[in-house]
Amino acid sequence: MGRAAVSRHVTAVLLVASIMVVFTLGVPAVSALPLPGTTTTSTTTATAPTIAVSPSSASQGATVTFSGNVPLMGCPLAEPVALAANVGLFPDRGFGPQVTRDNQGNFNTTYMIPVLAPLALYTIGLRCDGGDIGGTTTLTVTASPSPTLAVSPTTAAPGAAVTFSGNVPVVGAQACAMGDDVQLTSNAPLFPASGLGPQATRDSGGSFHATYTVPTATGLGTYTVGLRCGGGNVGVSVMLTVSKTGATSTTSSTSSTTSTTSTTATTSTTVTSTGPNGPSSGSSTTFGIGLPTGPASNAASSHTSSDPSTGVVIVALVLLILVALGLAVSRRRSRS
């Protein structure tokens, strides 16, 4: 077999291998190849504003914390960002406090719920440069706690000890500042000589208890015991009976002698809001702000391609086998 025949045989082998490479790896589509002189652009995903509140349920007069992020791309750092909700939560036409953002767009601010805020579920949104920018959270406003007072036992003999306990809230319409002590009040025979009884220290939640020994000189009868805090009457009272028979094991429940001056919404008062300009009548106890859901995020287009490394390995092995077979055939023919 001459050299020309060997060369033709090797050429045929290489041609077959090239065809296999094309079928294995595939030919890239013409549309996927950039034209000369053109540039390619990539699409980025827009980040929507976010807002959260902690706790998500709080009573009238309580303080909550709002936190979140307003991206600088949609709202430059120089533009003010403010909270927005129904006027029941934000009395200034539904506009809440402005928040200060850092260089990443993050913010954190506290807000005290008005003591007269209607009881409802509020939707809070974000505003930038005078417009709604999306991102919402919800806050449930519950009734502010009421003061309580109890005595145990409710009946005691002169010289016996009784325990007064209760709670004066630190937030709400009937709150007393944290750190202020409470003082029991009655008339002089029970609390000589002016009718002012013992003081008691409250804990961080407003609870207290005090043990008191009924004076041996106290006359028999039923006494009304009240409560003071922060220089004023709290508005609750309890009855203590002084008798010769001694103590009974029943603890009386608290009773209120004054009505609450705050006005709160009940389930019969149903108001909804469509924006920070004020409420409109409706049939739901959920207070919304009618904010848009925010700019739609542009999903980044993705391009997936298979890894050609496996195909390359297979083609290389096939090519080596074909070349080896071609050389073997050439040697046999040259010997014959």
C-alpha positions as CSV (number, residue, x, y, z in Angstrom):
1,M,0.0,0.0,0.0
2,G,1.5,3.4,-1.1
3,R,1.9,6.5,0.9
4,A,-0.9,8.2,-1.0
5,A,-3.4,5.4,0.0
6,V,-2.4,5.7,3.6
7,S,-2.8,9.5,3.5
8,R,-6.3,9.1,2.0
9,H,-7.2,6.6,4.7
10,V,-6.1,8.9,7.5
11,T,-7.9,11.8,5.9
12,A,-11.1,9.8,5.8
13,V,-10.7,8.9,9.5
14,L,-10.2,12.5,10.4
15,L,-13.3,13.5,8.4
16,V,-15.4,11.0,10.2
17,A,-14.1,12.2,13.6
18,S,-14.9,15.8,12.6
19,I,-18.5,14.9,11.7
20,M,-18.9,13.2,15.1
21,V,-17.6,16.3,16.9
22,V,-20.2,18.4,15.1
23,F,-23.0,16.1,16.1
24,T,-21.8,15.7,19.7
25,L,-21.2,19.4,20.5
26,G,-23.7,20.9,18.2
27,V,-23.4,24.1,16.1
28,P,-24.2,27.3,18.0
29,A,-27.3,29.1,16.8
30,V,-26.6,32.1,14.6
31,S,-28.9,34.2,16.8
32,A,-26.8,33.4,19.9
33,L,-23.6,34.9,18.3
34,P,-23.2,38.6,18.7
35,L,-22.8,40.6,15.6
36,P,-19.5,42.4,15.0
37,G,-19.4,45.8,16.5
38,T,-22.4,45.2,18.8
39,T,-22.5,45.1,22.6
40,T,-24.5,42.8,24.9
41,T,-26.4,44.0,27.9
42,S,-27.6,42.1,31.0
43,T,-30.9,42.5,32.9
44,T,-30.8,43.0,36.7
45,T,-33.5,42.2,39.1
46,A,-35.1,45.2,40.8
47,T,-35.3,45.1,44.6
48,A,-38.7,46.0,46.1
49,P,-39.0,48.1,49.3
50,T,-39.6,46.1,52.5
51,I,-41.1,47.1,55.9
52,A,-41.8,45.1,59.1
53,V,-43.2,46.0,62.5
54,S,-42.4,44.5,65.9
55,P,-44.4,43.5,67.7
56,S,-47.1,42.9,65.1
57,S,-49.8,43.3,67.8
58,A,-49.8,46.0,70.4
59,S,-52.2,47.9,72.7
60,Q,-53.2,51.6,72.5
61,G,-50.4,53.7,73.9
62,A,-47.7,51.1,73.3
63,T,-44.5,51.7,71.3
64,V,-43.7,49.6,68.2
65,T,-40.6,49.5,66.0
66,F,-40.7,49.8,62.2
67,S,-37.8,48.6,60.2
68,G,-37.1,47.8,56.5
69,N,-35.3,48.8,53.4
70,V,-36.0,51.3,50.6
71,P,-33.4,50.8,47.8
72,L,-31.5,53.9,46.7
73,M,-32.1,52.9,43.0
74,G,-35.8,53.7,43.3
75,C,-35.6,56.4,46.0
76,P,-32.4,58.4,46.3
77,L,-31.0,58.9,49.7
78,A,-31.7,62.6,49.6
79,E,-35.5,61.9,49.2
80,P,-37.4,61.6,52.5
81,V,-39.2,58.3,53.2
82,A,-42.3,58.3,55.4
83,L,-44.7,55.8,56.8
84,A,-48.4,55.9,55.7
85,A,-51.6,54.3,57.1
86,N,-55.1,55.2,58.2
87,V,-55.7,58.4,60.2
88,G,-56.6,56.3,63.2
89,L,-53.0,55.2,63.5
90,F,-51.3,58.3,62.0
91,P,-53.6,61.2,62.9
92,D,-51.8,63.7,60.6
93,R,-53.9,62.9,57.5
94,G,-52.6,59.3,57.5
95,F,-48.9,60.4,57.2
96,G,-46.6,58.7,59.7
97,P,-43.1,59.6,60.9
98,Q,-40.3,60.1,58.4
99,V,-37.5,57.5,58.6
100,T,-33.7,58.0,58.2
101,R,-32.0,55.5,56.0
102,D,-28.3,54.5,55.9
103,N,-26.2,54.2,52.7
104,Q,-27.8,50.8,52.0
105,G,-31.3,52.0,52.3
106,N,-32.0,50.4,55.7
107,F,-34.1,52.2,58.3
108,N,-35.3,51.6,61.9
109,T,-37.7,53.9,63.8
110,T,-40.0,53.7,66.8
111,Y,-43.6,54.9,67.1
112,M,-46.0,55.2,70.0
113,I,-49.6,54.2,69.1
114,P,-52.1,56.9,70.0
115,V,-54.1,56.0,73.1
116,L,-57.3,56.8,71.2
117,A,-56.4,54.7,68.2
118,P,-59.4,52.7,67.1
119,L,-59.0,48.9,67.6
120,A,-58.3,47.5,64.2
121,L,-55.9,45.8,61.8
122,Y,-53.9,48.5,60.1
123,T,-51.9,48.3,56.8
124,I,-48.8,50.4,56.9
125,G,-46.9,51.4,53.7
126,L,-44.0,53.5,52.5
127,R,-43.9,56.8,50.6
128,C,-41.0,58.5,48.8
129,D,-40.9,61.8,47.0
130,G,-44.7,62.3,47.6
131,G,-45.7,58.9,46.2
132,D,-46.4,55.4,47.3
133,I,-43.5,53.0,46.5
134,G,-44.9,49.6,47.6
135,G,-43.9,47.4,50.5
136,T,-46.5,47.0,53.3
137,T,-46.9,45.4,56.7
138,T,-49.8,45.0,59.2
139,L,-50.3,46.1,62.8
140,T,-53.1,45.0,65.1
141,V,-54.0,47.6,67.7
142,T,-55.7,46.1,70.8
143,A,-57.3,47.7,73.8
144,S,-55.1,49.3,76.4
145,P,-55.0,47.3,79.7
146,S,-57.1,48.6,82.6
147,P,-55.9,48.9,86.2
148,T,-56.8,46.2,88.6
149,L,-56.9,45.9,92.4
150,A,-57.7,42.9,94.6
151,V,-57.4,42.0,98.3
152,S,-56.9,38.6,100.0
153,P,-58.6,37.7,102.2
154,T,-61.7,39.9,101.8
155,T,-62.7,39.5,105.4
156,A,-60.2,39.9,108.3
157,A,-60.2,40.5,112.0
158,P,-58.5,43.5,113.6
159,G,-54.8,42.8,113.9
160,A,-54.8,40.3,110.9
161,A,-52.7,40.6,107.8
162,V,-54.2,41.1,104.3
163,T,-52.5,41.3,100.9
164,F,-53.4,43.9,98.3
165,S,-52.3,43.2,94.7
166,G,-53.0,44.5,91.2
167,N,-51.7,46.2,88.2
168,V,-51.5,49.8,87.0
169,P,-50.5,49.7,83.3
170,V,-47.4,51.5,82.0
171,V,-49.0,52.2,78.6
172,G,-52.5,53.1,77.5
173,A,-55.2,55.6,78.4
174,Q,-55.0,54.8,82.1
175,A,-51.3,54.3,82.4
176,C,-49.0,55.5,85.1
177,A,-45.4,56.2,84.3
178,M,-43.0,53.3,84.8
179,G,-41.1,53.7,88.1
180,D,-44.0,55.5,89.9
181,D,-45.2,53.7,93.1
182,V,-48.8,53.1,93.9
183,Q,-50.5,54.0,97.2
184,L,-53.6,52.5,98.8
185,T,-56.3,54.8,100.1
186,S,-59.3,54.5,102.3
187,N,-60.5,56.3,105.5
188,A,-58.7,57.0,108.7
189,P,-59.9,54.0,110.8
190,L,-58.3,51.6,108.3
191,F,-55.3,53.7,107.3
192,P,-54.6,56.0,110.2
193,A,-54.3,58.9,110.4
194,S,-55.1,60.5,107.0
195,G,-56.5,57.6,105.1
196,L,-53.4,57.1,103.1
197,G,-52.2,53.4,103.2
198,P,-49.0,51.7,102.4
199,Q,-47.1,52.3,99.1
200,A,-46.0,49.5,96.8
201,T,-43.4,49.3,94.1
202,R,-44.5,48.2,90.6
203,D,-42.5,46.0,88.3
204,S,-41.7,46.8,84.7
205,G,-45.2,45.6,83.7
206,G,-47.0,47.7,86.3
207,S,-47.9,44.8,88.7
208,F,-47.5,45.2,92.5
209,H,-48.4,43.6,95.8
210,A,-48.4,44.8,99.4
211,T,-49.1,43.2,102.8
212,Y,-50.9,45.2,105.4
213,T,-51.9,44.5,109.0
214,V,-55.3,45.8,110.0
215,P,-54.9,48.0,113.1
216,T,-56.3,46.5,116.2
217,A,-58.2,49.7,116.8
218,T,-60.0,49.6,113.4
219,G,-63.8,49.5,113.9
220,L,-65.8,46.6,112.5
221,G,-67.3,47.3,109.1
222,T,-66.7,47.2,105.4
223,Y,-64.1,49.6,104.0
224,T,-63.6,50.8,100.4
225,V,-59.9,50.7,99.4
226,G,-58.8,52.7,96.4
227,L,-55.5,53.3,94.6
228,R,-53.4,56.3,93.6
229,C,-50.4,56.5,91.2
230,G,-48.5,59.4,89.8
231,G,-50.3,61.9,92.1
232,G,-53.9,60.9,91.0
233,N,-56.6,58.4,91.6
234,V,-56.3,55.3,89.4
235,G,-60.1,54.7,89.3
236,V,-60.3,51.2,90.8
237,S,-61.4,50.0,94.3
238,V,-61.9,46.9,96.3
239,M,-64.0,46.1,99.5
240,L,-62.4,44.8,102.7
241,T,-64.6,43.7,105.6
242,V,-63.3,43.9,109.2
243,S,-65.1,41.5,111.5
244,K,-64.6,39.5,114.6
245,T,-65.1,36.2,112.8
246,G,-61.7,36.5,111.0
247,A,-60.6,35.8,107.5
248,T,-62.4,34.2,104.6
249,S,-60.6,32.6,101.7
250,T,-62.5,34.4,98.9
251,T,-60.5,37.0,96.9
252,S,-62.7,39.8,95.5
253,S,-62.5,40.8,91.9
254,T,-61.6,44.4,91.1
255,S,-64.2,47.0,90.3
256,S,-64.0,50.3,88.6
257,T,-65.4,53.5,90.2
258,T,-64.7,55.8,87.3
259,S,-65.4,55.3,83.6
260,T,-62.6,55.4,81.1
261,T,-62.3,58.8,79.4
262,S,-60.8,57.3,76.2
263,T,-62.9,56.5,73.2
264,T,-62.1,53.3,71.3
265,A,-63.7,51.7,68.2
266,T,-65.9,48.7,68.7
267,T,-66.9,46.1,66.2
268,S,-70.0,48.2,65.4
269,T,-67.7,51.0,64.3
270,T,-66.3,49.8,61.0
271,V,-64.1,52.1,59.0
272,T,-61.7,51.4,56.1
273,S,-59.3,53.7,54.4
274,T,-58.3,54.0,50.8
275,G,-55.4,56.3,51.3
276,P,-53.6,58.6,53.7
277,N,-56.2,61.3,53.0
278,G,-58.6,59.8,55.5
279,P,-61.1,57.0,56.1
280,S,-64.2,56.1,54.2
281,S,-67.2,54.1,55.4
282,G,-67.2,50.4,54.9
283,S,-68.0,47.1,56.5
284,S,-64.5,45.9,57.6
285,T,-62.6,46.6,60.7
286,T,-59.3,46.3,58.8
287,F,-57.7,49.7,58.1
288,G,-55.8,49.9,54.9
289,I,-54.0,52.5,52.9
290,G,-54.7,51.5,49.4
291,L,-51.1,51.5,48.5
292,P,-49.9,49.8,45.3
293,T,-48.0,46.6,45.6
294,G,-44.9,48.3,44.4
295,P,-43.0,48.3,41.1
296,A,-42.9,44.9,39.4
297,S,-39.6,43.2,39.6
298,N,-37.8,42.7,36.3
299,A,-36.9,39.1,36.3
300,A,-33.4,38.6,34.9
301,S,-33.3,36.4,31.8
302,S,-31.2,33.3,32.2
303,H,-29.3,31.3,29.5
304,T,-28.4,27.8,30.2
305,S,-25.9,25.8,28.2
306,S,-24.8,22.2,28.7
307,D,-21.3,21.5,29.7
308,P,-19.4,20.2,26.6
309,S,-16.6,18.6,28.6
310,T,-18.3,15.1,28.6
311,G,-18.9,15.2,24.8
312,V,-15.3,16.3,24.2
313,V,-14.0,13.3,26.2
314,I,-16.2,10.9,24.3
315,V,-15.2,12.3,20.9
316,A,-11.5,12.2,21.9
317,L,-11.7,8.5,22.8
318,V,-13.6,7.7,19.6
319,L,-11.0,9.6,17.6
320,L,-8.1,7.8,19.2
321,I,-9.8,4.4,18.5
322,L,-10.4,5.3,14.8
323,V,-6.8,6.5,14.4
324,A,-5.5,3.4,16.0
325,L,-7.7,1.2,13.7
326,G,-6.6,3.2,10.7
327,L,-2.9,2.7,11.5
328,A,-3.4,-1.0,12.1
329,V,-5.1,-1.4,8.7
330,S,-2.4,0.6,7.0
331,R,0.4,-1.6,8.5
332,R,-1.3,-4.8,7.4
333,R,-1.7,-3.6,3.9
334,S,1.9,-2.4,3.7
335,R,3.1,-5.8,4.8
336,S,1.0,-7.7,2.3
